[in-house]
Amino acid sequence: MEYLTIKELILASKGNLVCESKDCDKVNDVVIDSRKATKDNAFVAIVGENLDGHNFINLAINQGCRTIIKNKNNNVDIENKEVNVIEVDNTQIALGDIARFYKEKFEIPYIAVTGSVGKTTTRDMIHYTISSKYNALKNVGNLNNHFGVPLTLFNLNKEHECAVIEMGMSNFKEIEYLVNMVNPQIGVISNIGYSHVENLGDRNGVFKAKMEITTNFNESSLLIVNGDDDCLKTLKNQKLVYKLKTFGFEKDNDIYCDSYDMTDDSTTFTAVIDGNTEKFFIPTVGKHNIYNAMSAILVGLNLNMTIEEIKDGLKVFQCTKNRLDIIKKDNITIIDSVYNASIDSMNAALNILGRYENRRVAILGDMFEMGEFAEFAHRQVGKFAVENTDVLVAIGKHSEYIVKELKENNFNSENIYHFNNKEEAIENLDSIIQDGDVILVKASRGMYLEKIVEHLNK
């Protein structure tokens, strides 16, 4: 981060300086974790679901922090009076306001990425692609919400030439809030699925929430979408105030894939772009990753990259951890996809499992936030599993619907196992897994199936 003066912090946060430090007139980072607070940082006391940052203000000061941003209605007793204390109406809103103020210092292209499934992989694919030409910033890990996006923006410095910002949401108006902070020139929507449908009502609600990415778009803005998606393809026939580019396998898209070949760990595909056929290589598998690559190609082209520069970026792509990591051991192969799960991502992962010739074991846990769609969603996963799995290990309450679907489709019941939790599954896995097995592990984040992967790794 480049520095912000205390005067700029007051202006950006719409706050009041109620206490002043004589030896600190600027900061070079903004943090919300008191453990990271130092002399040159501003500590913003966020009120979270489980912790109130105001309780850690004195701890931050004792570590050397000299600038505090707090809620004016919180009467915490600040022991050291030789610090900057800025009071605001709401520290969460102030954090976003400061980030918006700070990013305006950098006149670079901002690319916003969202989607129901695979947005982190899409973000990473775009970042690797454009990084072959530009110094590009991206979110670290999964910092994609109302806290993570501003913390990402604070990592901007004068060396950056563009930024790829992933935007997550679980309800309406959340992407709109992030877009008002980032003001992207390019938006990318990977797909519309059932993630967070419990809060959004149905897929139309998900579509509406994702389209908030266009909140501030005008005739110079570009929206890039999956043109095969049944919701997103409806944009093709609309009169829009912004530019639209589509990707997919269907030939009416601006860029489409007409053939591909996959090995165990890489994909080569040909794409038709403006009537010209080009061959691309990505060091990962899955048809969904071809979609991701095509979105990255369109971003690269819009940023005036050559096809060769785009190819150079794609061929060095690496997935973020726990998103279809393929771990080859001496006696088994593990497909680690434990970060999260939805109908579409389960389908994509099971399709990858189904490509293997060895015995295929799917260890699948519950998908969360499905509400009244829970039975439908898990039965859909069961349908995908029938053709792509030899052994099913189901974990959790809703995963019983996966089991029911397999049994109703005459799947061998001797190869179906159900456990209430990961601990029960771990106790029994050694008697289920055989040498040579290819094992997919996938569930929603809250199932913590990384413990299963750790056990298999041993």
Phi, psi and omega per residue, in radians:
M1 nan 2.415 2.928
E2 -1.360 2.790 -3.014
Y3 -1.300 2.731 2.935
L4 -2.131 2.375 3.081
T5 -1.344 2.816 3.095
I6 -1.097 -0.628 3.086
K7 -1.083 -0.693 3.105
E8 -1.165 -0.681 3.104
L9 -1.071 -0.744 3.126
I10 -1.109 -0.787 3.139
L11 -1.096 -0.837 -3.068
A12 -1.167 -0.681 -3.064
S13 -1.493 -0.122 -3.069
K14 1.008 0.664 -3.063
G15 -1.836 -3.117 3.104
N16 -2.176 2.340 3.101
L17 -1.459 1.936 -3.080
V18 -1.821 -0.162 3.087
C19 -2.659 2.460 -3.000
E20 -2.243 2.403 3.047
S21 -1.595 2.407 -3.126
K22 -1.423 -0.343 -3.059
D23 -2.037 0.310 3.134
C24 -2.474 1.827 -3.136
D25 -2.010 0.105 3.088
K26 -2.756 2.850 3.108
V27 -2.308 2.694 3.098
N28 -2.073 0.276 2.984
D29 -2.914 2.711 3.070
V30 -2.160 2.186 -3.051
V31 -2.246 2.746 3.046
I32 -2.082 -0.001 3.096
D33 -1.844 2.003 -3.072
S34 -1.060 -0.442 -3.136
R35 -1.201 -0.335 3.137
K36 -1.725 -0.020 -3.068
A37 -1.322 2.232 3.101
T38 -2.295 -3.075 -3.092
K39 -0.985 -0.653 -3.046
D40 -1.650 0.176 -3.133
N41 -1.848 2.737 2.882
A42 -1.808 2.208 3.103
F43 -1.722 2.084 3.121
V44 -1.720 2.092 -3.078
A45 -1.462 1.616 -3.114
I46 -1.453 2.431 3.030
V47 -1.662 1.855 -3.103
G48 -1.731 -3.061 -3.131
E49 -1.166 -0.630 -3.051
N50 -1.960 -0.480 -3.068
L51 -2.277 2.534 3.064
D52 -1.895 2.013 -3.098
G53 -1.030 -0.384 3.130
H54 -1.095 -0.464 3.131
N55 -1.244 -0.194 -3.070
F56 -1.997 0.173 -3.114
I57 -1.078 -0.831 -3.114
N58 -1.170 -0.560 3.055
L59 -1.102 -0.766 3.112
A60 -1.077 -0.736 -3.140
I61 -1.133 -0.714 3.131
N62 -1.116 -0.412 3.085
Q63 -1.464 -0.046 3.087
G64 1.982 -0.125 -3.110
C65 -1.078 2.373 -3.086
R66 -2.088 0.115 3.100
T67 -2.412 2.125 -3.098
I68 -2.126 2.382 3.014
I69 -2.062 2.091 -3.025
K70 -2.334 2.868 3.046
N71 -1.304 2.387 -3.080
K72 -1.202 -0.364 3.136
N73 -1.554 0.068 3.086
N74 -1.753 2.179 -3.038
N75 -1.751 0.659 3.109
V76 -0.998 2.414 3.135
D77 -1.475 1.855 -3.138
I78 -1.503 2.023 -2.995
E79 -1.223 -0.630 -3.102
N80 -1.757 2.053 -3.091
K81 -1.550 -0.049 -3.117
E82 -1.631 0.777 3.123
V83 -2.322 2.774 2.999
N84 -1.383 2.187 3.059
V85 -2.153 2.022 3.123
I86 -1.880 2.144 3.135
E87 -1.747 2.358 -3.122
V88 -2.282 2.928 3.100
D89 -1.203 -0.725 -3.067
N90 -2.613 2.033 -3.061
T91 -1.155 -0.547 3.118
Q92 -1.134 -0.805 3.103
I93 -1.141 -0.694 -3.139
A94 -1.074 -0.679 3.120
L95 -1.011 -0.810 3.112
G96 -1.155 -0.673 3.130
D97 -1.129 -0.697 3.117
I98 -1.145 -0.727 3.129
A99 -1.099 -0.720 3.120
R100 -1.094 -0.761 3.116
F101 -1.084 -0.761 -3.076
Y102 -1.181 -0.758 -3.085
K103 -1.177 -0.367 3.105
E104 -1.183 -0.220 3.083
K105 -1.272 -0.235 -3.020
F106 -2.099 1.899 -3.130
E107 -1.544 1.344 -3.106
I108 -2.262 2.812 3.064
P109 -1.207 2.374 3.057
Y110 -1.995 2.244 3.139
I111 -1.959 2.087 3.117
A112 -1.735 2.363 -3.083
V113 -2.186 2.246 3.026
T114 -2.522 -3.123 -3.089
G115 2.630 2.786 -3.106
S116 -1.300 -0.605 -3.072
V117 -2.324 2.377 2.952
G118 1.332 0.337 -3.098
K119 -1.171 -0.566 3.110
T120 -1.185 -0.742 3.094
T121 -1.140 -0.697 3.084
T122 -1.069 -0.801 3.088
R123 -0.993 -0.819 -3.122
D124 -1.109 -0.712 3.138
M125 -1.090 -0.759 3.119
I126 -1.135 -0.747 -3.105
H127 -1.100 -0.797 3.110
Y128 -1.091 -0.672 -3.113
T129 -1.117 -0.938 -3.051
I130 -1.313 -0.320 3.130
S131 -1.245 -0.197 3.060
S132 -1.245 -0.265 3.104
K133 -2.137 -0.621 -3.006
Y134 -2.056 2.710 2.954
N135 -1.460 1.856 -2.981
A136 -2.044 2.403 3.041
L137 -1.586 2.615 2.970
K138 -2.547 2.889 3.040
N139 -1.051 2.532 2.997
V140 -1.561 2.282 3.125
G141 1.008 -2.204 -3.092
N142 -1.969 0.595 3.128
L143 -1.354 1.316 -3.000
N144 -2.161 0.224 -3.100
N145 -1.929 -2.852 -3.044
H146 -1.179 -0.239 2.986
F147 -1.714 -0.758 -3.044
G148 -1.177 -0.668 -3.114
V149 -1.152 -0.837 3.085
P150 -1.080 -0.672 3.107
L151 -1.099 -0.583 3.065
T152 -1.155 -0.786 -3.114
L153 -1.090 -0.523 3.114
F154 -1.188 -0.225 3.083
N155 -1.446 -0.107 3.107
L156 -1.099 2.460 2.992
N157 -2.484 3.087 -3.010
K158 -1.154 -0.222 3.125
E159 -1.408 -0.351 -3.060
H160 -1.295 2.434 -3.134
E161 -1.928 -0.232 3.049
C162 -2.919 2.965 -3.110
A163 -2.494 2.392 3.089
V164 -1.939 1.984 -3.016
I165 -2.028 1.957 3.049
E166 -1.310 2.426 -3.130
M167 -2.206 2.033 3.095
G168 -1.770 2.899 3.097
M169 -2.848 2.771 3.014
S170 -2.281 -0.010 -3.133
N171 -2.719 3.002 3.115
F172 -1.124 2.683 3.054
K173 1.322 -0.117 -3.095
E174 -1.325 -0.768 3.065
I175 -1.172 -0.659 3.096
E176 -0.996 -0.740 3.113
Y177 -1.062 -0.767 -3.129
L178 -1.199 -0.675 3.122
V179 -1.122 -0.691 3.105
N180 -1.137 -0.415 3.086
M181 -1.409 -0.764 -3.013
V182 -1.575 -0.640 -3.080
N183 0.921 1.091 -3.079
P184 -1.243 2.631 3.047
Q185 -1.571 -0.437 3.131
I186 -2.199 2.335 3.041
G187 -2.082 2.463 3.115
V188 -2.222 2.215 3.054
I189 -2.070 2.040 -3.039
S190 -1.309 -0.644 -3.101
N191 -3.110 2.980 3.060
I192 -2.150 2.009 -3.123
G193 -2.174 -2.582 -3.067
Y194 -1.857 0.116 3.132
S195 -1.043 2.310 3.124
H196 1.111 0.379 -3.119
V197 -1.118 -0.408 3.104
E198 -1.028 -0.631 -3.138
N199 -1.544 -0.454 -2.964
L200 -1.808 -0.032 3.012
G201 1.603 -1.001 3.136
D202 -2.830 -3.075 -3.108
R203 -1.130 -0.519 3.071
N204 -1.104 -0.626 3.062
G205 -1.160 -0.713 3.083
V206 -1.069 -0.782 3.120
F207 -1.015 -0.822 -3.133
K208 -1.063 -0.755 -3.122
A209 -1.156 -0.705 3.139
K210 -1.190 -0.577 -3.123
M211 -1.240 -0.116 3.030
E212 -1.077 -0.242 3.105
I213 -1.075 -0.368 -3.119
T214 -1.651 0.197 -3.016
T215 -0.832 -0.819 -3.073
N216 -1.847 0.304 -3.068
F217 -1.226 2.590 3.034
N218 -2.385 -2.895 -3.042
E219 -1.140 -0.311 3.119
S220 -1.631 -0.076 -3.123
S221 -1.501 2.733 -3.135
L222 -2.254 2.246 3.009
L223 -1.896 2.221 3.128
I224 -1.981 2.139 -3.053
V225 -2.372 2.808 3.031
N226 -1.272 1.861 -3.068
G227 -1.356 -0.063 3.052
D228 -1.593 -0.319 -3.120
D229 -1.176 2.287 -3.015
D230 -1.132 -0.460 3.063
C231 -1.418 -0.871 -3.045
L232 -1.191 -0.519 -3.115
K233 -1.159 -0.316 3.123
T234 -1.164 -0.318 3.123
L235 -1.188 -0.411 -3.078
K236 -1.076 -0.503 -3.059
N237 -1.749 0.145 -3.099
Q238 -1.770 2.652 3.017
K239 -1.520 1.974 -3.013
L240 -1.957 2.669 3.126
V241 -1.483 -0.094 -3.134
Y242 -2.186 2.980 3.118
K243 -1.422 2.562 -3.139
L244 -2.204 2.327 2.997
K245 -2.250 2.430 -3.085
T246 -2.152 2.685 3.089
F247 -2.354 2.756 3.122
G248 2.851 -2.830 3.098
F249 -1.795 -0.305 3.113
E250 -1.359 2.472 -2.953
K251 -1.303 -0.116 3.114
D252 -1.538 0.100 3.104
N253 -1.484 2.773 3.138
D254 -1.136 -0.586 2.994
I255 -2.344 2.309 -3.135
Y256 -2.426 2.615 3.100
C257 -1.578 2.245 3.125
D258 -1.919 -0.136 3.051
S259 -2.930 2.716 3.091
Y260 -2.738 2.786 3.112
D261 -2.437 2.289 -3.111
M262 -2.073 2.442 2.929
T263 -1.786 -2.890 3.115
D264 -1.178 -0.432 -3.042
D265 -2.449 0.238 3.124
S266 -2.690 2.878 -3.115
T267 -2.407 2.358 2.968
T268 -2.025 2.252 -3.140
F269 -2.423 2.693 3.055
T270 -1.876 2.395 -3.138
A271 -2.203 2.481 3.101
V272 -1.726 2.101 -3.092
I273 -2.235 2.024 -3.130
D274 0.916 0.691 3.104
G275 1.459 -0.120 3.132
N276 -1.789 2.432 3.136
T277 -1.711 2.236 3.141
E278 -2.223 2.525 3.124
K279 -1.803 2.319 -3.123
F280 -2.184 2.653 3.098
F281 -2.158 2.321 3.015
I282 -2.272 2.365 -3.087
P283 -1.455 0.886 3.090
T284 -2.720 3.009 -3.058
V285 -2.154 2.990 3.099
G286 1.829 2.336 3.129
K287 -1.053 -0.570 3.137
H288 -1.093 -0.523 3.130
N289 -1.323 -0.345 2.994
I290 -1.212 -0.722 3.040
Y291 -0.996 -0.848 -3.125
N292 -1.017 -0.737 -3.130
A293 -1.125 -0.677 -3.137
M294 -1.175 -0.614 3.061
S295 -1.119 -0.690 3.122
A296 -1.141 -0.650 3.103
I297 -1.067 -0.777 -3.139
L298 -1.130 -0.674 3.080
V299 -1.100 -0.808 -3.139
G300 -1.028 -0.780 3.129
L301 -1.087 -0.685 3.140
N302 -1.188 -0.409 3.103
L303 -1.660 0.360 3.037
N304 1.126 0.566 3.043
M305 -1.512 2.623 3.039
T306 -1.418 2.831 3.096
I307 -1.039 -0.692 -3.132
E308 -1.145 -0.690 3.079
E309 -1.101 -0.702 3.112
I310 -1.126 -0.773 3.112
K311 -1.053 -0.719 3.139
D312 -1.077 -0.662 3.128
G313 -1.239 -0.758 -3.102
L314 -1.125 -0.630 -3.016
K315 -1.273 -0.201 3.096
V316 -1.893 0.199 -3.133
F317 -0.996 2.473 3.023
Q318 -2.349 2.349 3.131
C319 -1.272 2.583 2.943
T320 -1.158 2.549 -3.051
K321 -0.939 2.532 3.084
N322 1.272 0.245 3.083
R323 -2.063 1.498 -3.128
L324 1.043 0.739 2.981
D325 -1.281 2.236 3.113
I326 -1.757 1.994 -3.072
I327 -1.904 1.990 -3.114
K328 -1.716 1.970 3.073
K329 -1.728 3.060 3.138
D330 -1.090 -0.640 -3.016
N331 -2.027 -0.230 3.135
I332 -2.506 2.856 3.001
T333 -2.096 2.264 -3.116
I334 -1.935 2.278 3.001
I335 -1.829 1.776 -3.043
D336 -1.578 1.898 3.115
S337 -2.370 0.861 -2.969
V338 -1.527 -0.065 -3.006
Y339 -1.091 -0.793 3.131
N340 -2.847 3.056 -3.091
A341 -2.714 2.563 3.015
S342 -2.599 3.086 3.131
I343 -0.988 -0.857 -3.040
D344 -1.189 -0.720 -3.128
S345 -1.250 -0.556 3.030
M346 -1.098 -0.776 3.133
N347 -1.058 -0.802 -3.131
A348 -1.073 -0.758 -3.126
A349 -1.175 -0.703 3.124
L350 -1.178 -0.589 3.068
N351 -1.111 -0.644 3.081
I352 -1.179 -0.773 3.088
L353 -1.018 -0.702 -3.074
G354 -1.150 -0.265 -3.128
R355 -1.341 -0.288 -3.072
Y356 -1.428 2.604 3.141
E357 -1.597 -0.413 3.102
N358 -1.229 3.015 3.118
R359 -1.070 2.269 -3.013
R360 -1.854 2.113 -3.107
V361 -2.010 2.175 3.086
A362 -1.896 2.039 3.038
I363 -1.805 1.824 -2.980
L364 -2.111 2.312 3.096
G365 -1.923 -3.114 -3.099
D366 -1.083 2.598 2.939
M367 -1.801 2.283 -3.061
F368 -1.660 2.979 3.060
E369 1.024 0.637 3.114
M370 -1.722 -0.278 3.123
G371 0.947 -2.283 -3.107
E372 -1.237 -0.154 3.105
F373 -1.563 0.069 -3.021
A374 -1.021 -0.847 -3.116
E375 -1.141 -0.825 3.127
F376 -0.977 -0.814 -3.065
A377 -1.110 -0.794 -3.089
H378 -1.276 -0.528 3.044
R379 -1.199 -0.612 3.061
Q380 -1.060 -0.735 3.090
V381 -1.068 -0.695 3.084
G382 -1.037 -0.711 3.096
K383 -1.083 -0.749 3.116
F384 -1.109 -0.622 -3.035
A385 -1.251 -0.502 -3.048
V386 -0.931 -0.824 -3.053
E387 -1.541 -0.229 -3.005
N388 -1.997 0.103 -3.007
T389 -2.384 2.482 3.006
D390 -1.796 -0.521 3.129
V391 -2.365 2.311 3.094
L392 -2.002 2.264 2.979
V393 -2.054 1.908 -3.094
A394 -1.801 2.432 -3.070
I395 -2.297 2.185 3.058
G396 1.978 2.986 -3.080
K397 -1.146 -0.946 -3.048
H398 -1.296 -0.349 -3.141
S399 -1.179 -0.192 3.035
E400 -1.072 -0.478 3.104
Y401 -1.223 -0.545 3.037
I402 -1.091 -0.799 3.126
V403 -1.043 -0.808 -3.124
K404 -1.050 -0.720 -3.118
E405 -1.129 -0.732 3.109
L406 -1.109 -0.762 -3.128
K407 -1.125 -0.679 3.131
E408 -1.213 -0.308 3.086
N409 -1.783 0.360 3.031
N410 1.091 0.532 3.021
F411 -1.210 2.503 -3.104
N412 -1.007 1.938 -3.061
S413 -1.126 -0.382 3.117
E414 -1.238 -0.276 3.137
N415 -1.860 0.358 3.110
I416 -2.049 2.250 3.131
Y417 -2.272 2.447 3.062
H418 -2.267 2.338 3.111
F419 -2.283 2.581 -3.095
N420 -1.229 -0.530 -3.079
N421 -2.665 3.017 -3.070
K422 -1.162 -0.547 -3.142
E423 -1.112 -0.781 3.100
E424 -1.073 -0.719 -3.123
A425 -1.105 -0.783 -3.123
I426 -1.053 -0.664 3.140
E427 -1.087 -0.468 -3.038
N428 -1.888 -0.167 -3.018
L429 -1.081 -0.659 -3.070
D430 -1.064 -0.489 3.121
S431 -1.517 -0.176 -3.134
I432 -1.713 -0.776 -3.061
I433 -1.283 2.433 3.104
Q434 -2.131 2.772 3.065
D435 -1.007 2.400 3.113
G436 1.628 -0.188 -3.097
D437 -1.119 2.547 2.928
V438 -1.858 2.159 -2.925
I439 -2.146 2.065 3.040
L440 -1.638 2.302 3.070
V441 -2.129 2.079 -3.064
K442 -2.701 2.432 3.077
A443 -2.995 3.063 3.026
S444 -1.181 2.725 -3.012
R445 -0.952 -0.669 -3.065
G446 -1.192 -0.159 3.093
M447 -1.427 -0.272 3.078
Y448 0.945 0.795 -3.109
L449 -1.345 0.060 2.981
E450 -1.070 -0.399 3.064
K451 -1.148 -0.598 3.072
I452 -1.136 -0.791 3.132
V453 -1.085 -0.737 3.098
E454 -1.043 -0.726 3.120
H455 -1.135 -0.770 3.141
L456 -1.123 -0.626 -3.137
N457 -1.111 -0.438 -3.133
K458 -1.348 nan nan
